[in-house]
Amino acid sequence: GNPKTLDFEVCRTSLLPCALKTLAANKDAPVPIKLFELSDVILISEEHETGAKNERRLLALFSGKESGFEVIHGVLNRIMQVLGVPVELGDKM
């Protein structure tokens, strides 16, 4: 199909620029603003015949009047739990 905007004609190497563009377009929306995207990005890879590879990435963005560290930390913890990623605690100082 034909993309509606140039944003959809470009192979993305990061999810962040589009998320920040979306955040800027919604700057007058009530806070907090929460954005999530799971999508493929294109990365250079000498190991692949095409010279590039697709890699799935997850982006979670929280924008509010206060720090959203706890929100993003909670989202990341839950995703890791669902995926079965083991928790490794380093040496405590």
Salt bridges, closest charged atoms under 4 A:
ASP7 OD2 - LYS21 NZ 3.12
GLU37 OE2 - ARG12 NH2 2.57
ASP40 OD1 - ARG56 NE 2.66
GLU55 OE1 - LYS53 NZ 3.58
GLU55 OE2 - ARG57 NH2 2.80
